[in-house]
């Protein structure tokens, strides 16, 4: 049951990152001019989805605090390395990001490393 805290941390971390990337893709590139950058950032910071991404990061922190009361950090933290793997698949399938075999191999190595770190 204590693993729910780690799962919550991962879920809300991933949600926050994916939602930020999705919305910022819709906003377009950061302008070159200083005033354009300020306007861009104000518009982005007023976006309800981006706000939800920031709130998600806060909620992930609360879950992480709870996890830290239940696990040694050397047990809990390796699970955080699963986030890049999940973000990769979500990015490819929902955001249309690039799929490469090099990324897949790297993610496979991360997952193997996580298993070794947690089990031994």
C-alpha positions as CSV (number, residue, x, y, z in Angstrom):
1,X,0.0,0.0,0.0
2,X,2.9,2.4,0.7
3,X,3.9,2.2,-3.0
4,X,0.8,4.4,-3.7
5,X,3.0,7.3,-2.6
6,X,5.7,6.5,-5.2
7,X,3.0,5.9,-7.8
8,X,1.4,9.2,-7.0
9,X,4.7,11.0,-7.3
10,X,5.4,9.5,-10.7
11,X,1.8,10.1,-12.0
12,X,1.6,13.7,-11.0
13,X,5.2,14.4,-12.2
14,X,4.5,12.9,-15.6
15,X,1.1,14.6,-15.8
16,X,2.7,18.0,-15.1
17,X,5.5,17.5,-17.7
18,X,3.2,16.2,-20.4
19,X,0.6,18.9,-20.0
20,X,3.2,21.6,-20.0
21,X,4.8,20.3,-23.2
22,X,1.4,19.9,-24.9
23,X,0.2,23.4,-24.1
24,X,3.6,25.0,-24.9
25,X,3.5,23.3,-28.2
26,X,0.2,25.0,-28.9
27,X,1.7,28.4,-27.8
28,X,4.6,28.0,-30.3
29,X,8.2,29.0,-29.9
30,X,9.4,31.6,-27.4
31,X,9.7,34.9,-29.3
32,X,13.1,36.5,-29.8
33,X,12.2,40.0,-28.5
34,X,12.3,40.7,-24.7
35,X,8.7,42.1,-24.8
36,X,7.6,39.1,-26.8
37,X,9.0,36.7,-24.2
38,X,7.3,38.6,-21.4
39,X,4.0,38.5,-23.2
40,X,4.5,34.8,-24.1
41,X,5.2,33.9,-20.5
42,X,2.3,35.9,-19.1
43,X,-0.1,34.2,-21.5
44,X,1.4,30.8,-20.7
45,X,1.2,31.4,-16.9
46,X,-2.4,32.4,-17.2
47,X,-3.4,29.2,-19.1
48,X,-5.5,26.9,-16.9
49,X,-3.7,23.8,-18.2
50,X,-0.3,25.1,-17.4
51,X,-1.5,26.1,-14.0
52,X,-2.7,22.5,-13.5
53,X,0.8,21.4,-14.5
54,X,2.3,23.5,-11.8
55,X,-0.2,22.3,-9.3
56,X,0.5,18.7,-10.3
57,X,4.2,19.3,-9.5
58,X,3.1,20.5,-6.0
59,X,0.9,17.4,-5.5
60,X,3.8,15.2,-6.7
61,X,5.9,16.8,-4.0
62,X,3.4,16.0,-1.3
63,X,3.3,12.4,-2.5
64,X,7.1,12.3,-2.4
65,X,7.1,13.6,1.2
66,X,4.8,10.8,2.2
67,X,7.0,8.3,0.3
68,X,10.0,9.5,2.2
69,X,8.3,8.6,5.5
70,X,7.7,5.0,4.3
71,X,10.8,4.1,2.3
72,X,14.6,4.6,2.4
73,X,15.5,7.1,-0.4
74,X,17.7,4.4,-1.9
75,X,14.6,2.3,-2.4
76,X,12.1,5.0,-3.4
77,X,14.3,7.1,-5.7
78,X,15.1,4.5,-8.3
79,X,11.4,4.2,-9.1
80,X,11.6,7.9,-10.3
81,X,13.7,6.6,-13.2
82,X,10.6,5.0,-14.6
83,X,9.2,8.4,-15.3
84,X,11.4,9.0,-18.4
85,X,10.2,5.7,-19.9
86,X,6.6,6.6,-19.4
87,X,7.1,10.1,-20.7
88,X,8.8,8.7,-23.8
89,X,5.8,6.5,-24.7
90,X,3.3,9.2,-23.9
91,X,5.3,11.7,-25.9
92,X,5.5,9.4,-28.9
93,X,1.8,8.4,-28.9
94,X,0.1,11.6,-27.7
95,X,2.5,14.4,-28.7
96,X,3.8,12.9,-31.9
97,X,7.5,13.0,-30.7
98,X,10.3,11.1,-32.4
99,X,10.6,7.4,-31.8
100,X,14.2,6.0,-32.1
101,X,15.6,2.6,-31.2
102,X,18.4,4.3,-29.3
103,X,15.9,5.8,-27.0
104,X,14.2,2.5,-26.5
105,X,17.5,0.8,-25.7
106,X,18.3,3.6,-23.3
107,X,15.0,3.2,-21.5
108,X,15.4,-0.5,-21.3
109,X,18.8,0.0,-19.6
110,X,17.1,2.5,-17.2
111,X,14.4,-0.1,-16.3
112,X,17.0,-2.8,-15.8
113,X,19.0,-0.5,-13.6
114,X,15.9,0.3,-11.6
115,X,15.2,-3.4,-11.0
116,X,18.8,-4.1,-10.0
117,X,18.9,-1.1,-7.6
118,X,15.6,-1.9,-5.9
119,X,16.1,-5.7,-5.7
120,X,19.8,-5.7,-4.6
